[in-house]
Amino acid sequence: MKGSYSSGLKKEGQKIDEAHTPIIAQELEDFWEFYWETRLRPIENLGKRAAILAASRLIRKHAQAQQRPLRVLELGCGEGQIIGSLLDAHFQVCDIRSSVGVDHDPRSLMRCRQNYPGMGWVEGDFTELAVLEELGKFDLVLLVNALHEVFSAGYSPETGEIDVPLAKQRVEQALLGIKTCVSPGGYLVVFDGLEPSGDPSQKVQIQFLSDQAREEFELFVRQYHPFRIRYREVDTAWTVEMSRRDFTRYITKSIFVRKVLWEKERFESYQYYSEAEFREVLGRLGFEISEAATFTVNGEKWRDRIKIQPSEDEFPIEHILILAYRPLNESS
Ligand SMILES: C[S@@+](CC[C@H](N)C(=O)[O-])C[C@H]1O[C@@H](n2cnc3c(N)ncnc32)[C@H](O)[C@@H]1O
């Protein structure tokens, strides 16, 4: 996985024992290496490992600073692997009984209750303020691969595509509500897909390296629901040209083509904000970005299936991880 870190975890004015950081990090790397192999094998990684590692370090540092067990909340928790494994790992510094996972899918919550019985599981829609207010405040709120589903719900049957301004408004509105669950002095961890930076309409050419890659591209174009994918053939059926925006949609989503998950995934856009938009929206809502990292998670999966033309062109960066801090001296 290729990544780029745009700032350190340390906040301005916040004291962190730098001398111990590498030791803690190393210890956690080893722990998570083992945990991932033994417990999280079935989950589709897609960079989630980076989110878990960052949240894990944040929990350690924040618990040390607070000198009390932390309350953790995950919104859109799915089957609970993210919050469940974090609490498993940090049971000594987290208040498990008052930590909560929320999802609107009752079947996922059933799995959560079976696999992680010690904590609270709430069935509800995290875009509803009443649901959030009922939950109370938390030291750490996790939003891992969840907000793009809020964006995707902004699909307009009239146009046959997501209504982008409306859908972005839905995401910002949801974040505004979510802020009520973050204690002043606490953190929001966001991990999700990323719109490419720069000019997303800029063209890129890709060459398919096998019949299978070409067939899967066609299936993707036909079945991907949130947006029409526009492309043109160049010279032969083996090379096509499309915008970087559509290319990013293709490489993040078509890994699910022909898999069981495709029936759900094909209705969701993984991309909605660029890094600049994430920063702008979170800033507008009063958060301070203490760390942001962007990744190319899918490049490795694709290098043997397609070639980008010109060949020095890079795979787009398609994932983002943000640790956002809610300042202490700010009300509501
Ligand atoms: C892609 S899954 C991610 C699950 C988990 N965070 C993980 O990374 O393993 C997204 C989850 O968010 C849930 N979700 C999406 N929108 C939601 C909403 N408005 N309220 C509650 N849950 C929601 C979905 O049901 C799904 O379980």
The ligand as an SDF file (V2000), in Angstrom:
LIG
                    3D

 27 29  0  0  0  0  0  0  0  0999 V2000
  -19.0660   -0.7910    4.3920 C   0  0  0  0  0  0  0  0  0  0  0  0
  -19.7930   -1.1180    5.9040 S   0  0  0  0  0  0  0  0  0  0  0  0
  -18.4760   -0.8050    7.0300 C   0  0  0  0  0  0  0  0  0  0  0  0
  -18.6400   -1.5260    8.3360 C   0  0  0  0  0  0  0  0  0  0  0  0
  -17.5010   -1.2830    9.3310 C   0  0  0  0  0  0  0  0  0  0  0  0
  -17.3640    0.0920    9.6630 N   0  0  0  0  0  0  0  0  0  0  0  0
  -16.1930   -1.8200    8.7670 C   0  0  0  0  0  0  0  0  0  0  0  0
  -15.4220   -1.0300    8.2270 O   0  0  0  0  0  0  0  0  0  0  0  0
  -15.9680   -3.0290    8.8480 O   0  0  0  0  0  0  0  0  0  0  0  0
  -20.8310    0.2880    6.1740 C   0  0  0  0  0  0  0  0  0  0  0  0
  -21.8510    0.0520    7.2770 C   0  0  0  0  0  0  0  0  0  0  0  0
  -22.5080    1.2870    7.5460 O   0  0  0  0  0  0  0  0  0  0  0  0
  -23.8900    1.0260    7.7690 C   0  0  0  0  0  0  0  0  0  0  0  0
  -24.6140    2.2710    7.5160 N   0  0  0  0  0  0  0  0  0  0  0  0
  -24.5910    3.0210    6.3820 C   0  0  0  0  0  0  0  0  0  0  0  0
  -25.3560    4.1050    6.5170 N   0  0  0  0  0  0  0  0  0  0  0  0
  -25.8670    4.0520    7.7680 C   0  0  0  0  0  0  0  0  0  0  0  0
  -26.7290    4.8960    8.5060 C   0  0  0  0  0  0  0  0  0  0  0  0
  -27.2010    6.0320    7.9640 N   0  0  0  0  0  0  0  0  0  0  0  0
  -27.0480    4.5580    9.7710 N   0  0  0  0  0  0  0  0  0  0  0  0
  -26.5660    3.4100   10.3210 C   0  0  0  0  0  0  0  0  0  0  0  0
  -25.7470    2.5660    9.6600 N   0  0  0  0  0  0  0  0  0  0  0  0
  -25.3920    2.8830    8.4040 C   0  0  0  0  0  0  0  0  0  0  0  0
  -24.2000   -0.0990    6.8010 C   0  0  0  0  0  0  0  0  0  0  0  0
  -25.3520   -0.8290    7.2010 O   0  0  0  0  0  0  0  0  0  0  0  0
  -22.9230   -0.9400    6.8710 C   0  0  0  0  0  0  0  0  0  0  0  0
  -23.0080   -1.9430    7.8470 O   0  0  0  0  0  0  0  0  0  0  0  0
  1  2  1  0
  2  3  1  0
  2 10  1  0
  3  4  1  0
  4  5  1  0
  5  6  1  0
  5  7  1  0
  7  8  2  0
  7  9  1  0
 10 11  1  0
 11 12  1  0
 11 26  1  0
 12 13  1  0
 13 14  1  0
 13 24  1  0
 14 15  1  0
 14 23  1  0
 15 16  2  0
 16 17  1  0
 17 18  1  0
 17 23  2  0
 18 19  1  0
 18 20  2  0
 20 21  1  0
 21 22  2  0
 22 23  1  0
 24 25  1  0
 24 26  1  0
 26 27  1  0
M  CHG  2   2   1   9  -1
M  END
$$$$
